Amino acid sequence: MVNRPLFPRTAALGNTMRLLGTFMNDSPWARRRFEPDIADFTFGNPHEMALPGYVDALQRAVVPRDKDWFAYKDSEPESRAIVAASLRAWVGIPFEAEDIAMTTGGFGALAAALKAVTEPGDEVIYSLPPWFLYEIMIVDNGLVPVKVRLNPVSFDLDFDAIAAAITPRTRVLIVNTPHNPTGKIYPPETLTRLAALLDDASRRNGRTIYLLSDEPYNRIVFGGVRFHSPAAFYPNTLLAYSYGKVLLTPGQRIGYLALPPTMPDRDQVMQSIRLAQIANGYLFPNALLQHALADLETLSIDIPHLERKRDRMVVALREMGYNVHVPEGTFYLLPRSPWEDDGAFTELLAEYGVFVLPGSVAEIPGYFRISLTANDAMIERALPGFAVAIGRAKKSAPATRTAASIR
């Protein structure tokens, strides 16, 4: 009898998902995450109370105004109109309400987009380091993940690598801008070149290659840098967005997919998106969040304060001897690990109550990721730990980690 994996799709996932699972469930962070005095820089969770305006908006919206207030909702006309107006102002594309599909956060937007425009066996290209859940979503849809590295110096797209990765089976290219975890914002010249590459490849293949633009951080930009959406350069773009980042409320799931009005088959794609949302577990935002959207759209976390936290940490870490670049957006830093084994170094930091995400979990070994959603007191509390850890790392190599020590 041939032994077959109980869950073949799960078995098809690579080492990265195993590392993520171990970190989430069986690591020093997993065991200590609820201790009150640790410095937790792992994920983009809030470490301060929610925006008062956010709470007020939900309180106002929770009061029913008619019998259908909490009835089934899909992409409500009012929500779609609010999003279209916001996008017109923010990215300069003349979106209308019919171009918008409301979703359960950015996660729901990505899931619906992949399901809507692909067939099993299609290939999906994305760049490394990625958001670490692209692969599992691609594989679960019966698609083939194709990974290409970003330029290791500039963190820009590697066009030669992308061109080499395209085959007749390529159906989607995912681009994340501003990029998690590097903070890179792709400029117009990059997006113009990417659009030309995809146009040429689509013509050769005889079918459209869609660009899935993952933009949950597109309002979190620093230093006067201007964000440009790929949707302004390539008409066959599906723009995915989540309000969970700019409001720092990742547990309240509302986002959207937006199709440029210049997309040739927009109506068919929008119909396919709606069917995908229904088939995949009703991927529409809850009624309450849609009722509150007019108020939520006007709110934001304090971006200048976030930038000051970025600057504080970059300067302090560089003075300690860390190699860390300055991100243009998002709320992450990506320092190099003093040890090649980034997992070992993150465990060393944990000894001082400082918790970061190992780069290996995000398919960028030799680095670690810091979330700037940590509050100011947490940052100041952590800096001595960062200093002691790099001092120790420079004096000795990491101990060999056994399976037991990793657990």
Buried (B, 14 or more C-beta within 10 A) or exposed (E): EEEEEEEEEEEBBEEBBEBBEBBBEEBBBBEBBEEEEBBBBBBBBBBEEBBEBBEEBBEEBEEEEEEEBEEEBBBBEEBBBBBBBBBEEBBEBEBEBBBBBBBBBBBBBBBBBBBBBBEEEBBBBBBBBBBBEBBBBBBBBEBBBBBBEBBEEEBBBBBEBBEEBBEEBBBBBBBBBBBBBBBBBBBEEBBBBBBEBBBEBBEEBEEBBBBBBBBBBBBBBBEEBEBBBBBBBBBBBBBBBBBBBBBBBBEBBBBBBBBBBBBEBBEEBBEBBBEBBEEBEEBBBBBBBBBBBBBBBEBBBEBEEBBBBBEBBBEBBBEBEBEBBEBBBBBBBBBBBBBEBBBBBBBBBBEBBBBBBBBBBBBBBBBBBBBBBBBEEBBEBBBEBBBBBBEBBEEEEBEEEEEEEBE
